[in-house]
């Protein structure tokens, strides 16, 4: 497996596809560039999902998130792009991406996007 940024997210078979359970992944090192100023934006990305047949492989997820480091992206757009890409590759029963961007100019931004229907046990 590569150690360079990549837009490819790998998966592996869900070891318990008969059960609904929530997987939470958190990256405190997400960065992209502000498309207006070119300045870096820093965020914590929290991914929660109920897998169906596939789970997301973590090293490829890290390299995928790293691939945004030199890209200009609005907070709302990049959060939804990450959701679209991850949902496409693993087709979860439910998924939520929360992006908590650091304060910039006195304003912090949190963007949450979801895919699928949330059941009562999804956190």
C-alpha positions in Angstrom: 0.0 0.0 0.0 1.2 3.5 -0.9 2.3 6.1 1.7 1.4 9.0 -0.6 -1.9 10.9 -0.6 -4.5 9.1 -2.6 -8.1 9.5 -3.6 -8.6 5.7 -3.4 -10.2 4.3 -0.2 -9.9 0.6 0.3 -12.3 -1.7 2.1 -12.4 -5.1 3.7 -15.3 -7.5 4.4 -17.4 -6.6 7.5 -16.7 -9.4 10.0 -20.2 -9.1 11.5 -22.6 -8.1 8.6 -25.6 -9.6 10.5 -25.3 -7.0 13.2 -25.8 -3.2 13.3 -22.9 -1.5 15.0 -21.4 1.9 14.8 -17.8 2.5 13.7 -16.4 5.9 14.6 -13.1 7.2 13.1 -11.7 10.6 14.0 -8.9 12.5 12.3 -7.5 15.6 14.1 -5.1 16.3 11.3 -7.3 17.2 8.3 -6.2 20.2 6.3 -7.3 21.8 3.0 -6.9 25.3 1.6 -9.3 28.2 1.7 -10.3 28.8 -1.9 -10.6 32.5 -1.3 -7.3 33.2 0.4 -5.1 30.1 -0.1 -4.6 29.9 3.6 -4.7 26.5 5.3 -7.9 25.4 7.1 -7.5 22.8 9.8 -10.3 20.5 11.0 -11.2 17.4 13.0 -13.1 15.0 10.8 -15.4 12.5 12.6 -16.8 9.7 10.6 -19.5 7.5 12.0 -21.1 4.6 10.1 -23.0 1.4 10.3 -21.3 -0.9 7.9 -23.2 -3.3 5.6 -21.0 -5.7 3.7 -17.8 -3.5 3.8 -15.7 -1.6 6.3 -13.2 1.2 5.5 -9.5 0.3 5.8 -7.9 2.9 8.0 -4.5 3.5 6.4 -6.2 4.2 3.0 -8.7 6.5 4.8 -5.7 8.5 6.3 -4.1 8.8 2.8 -7.5 9.8 1.4 -8.0 12.6 3.9 -4.4 13.7 3.4 -5.1 14.1 -0.3 -7.0 17.3 0.5 -4.0 19.1 2.0 -3.2 21.1 -1.1 -6.7 21.5 -2.5 -8.9 24.5 -2.2 -12.3 23.6 -0.8 -15.1 25.3 1.0 -16.0 23.6 4.3 -19.5 22.6 3.2 -18.3 21.2 -0.1 -15.4 19.2 1.2 -17.5 17.7 4.0 -20.1 16.5 1.5 -17.5 15.3 -1.0 -15.9 13.1 1.7 -19.4 11.7 2.6 -20.1 11.0 -1.1 -16.8 9.3 -1.7 -16.9 7.1 1.5 -20.5 6.1 1.0 -19.8 5.2 -2.6 -16.9 2.9 -1.7 -18.4 1.1 1.3 -22.2 1.5 0.8 -23.0 1.7 4.5 -26.4 1.3 6.1 -25.9 4.8 7.5 -23.0 7.3 7.6 -22.4 10.7 9.1 -19.4 13.0 8.5 -18.8 15.9 10.9 -16.2 18.4 10.1 -15.1 20.7 12.9 -13.0 23.4 11.4 -10.8 25.5 13.6 -11.5 29.1 14.4 -10.6 31.5 11.6 -11.3 35.2 11.7 -13.1 34.7 15.0 -15.6 32.1 13.5 -15.5 28.4 13.8 -17.5 26.2 11.4 -19.0 22.8 12.0 -20.5 20.9 9.0 -22.4 17.7 9.4 -23.7 15.6 6.5 -25.4 12.2 6.5 -26.2 9.3 4.3 -29.0 6.7 4.8 -31.5 6.5 7.6 -30.4 6.7 11.1 -31.8 4.1 13.5 -32.4 4.6 17.2 -29.1 2.9 18.1 -26.9 5.0 15.7 -25.0 7.5 17.7 
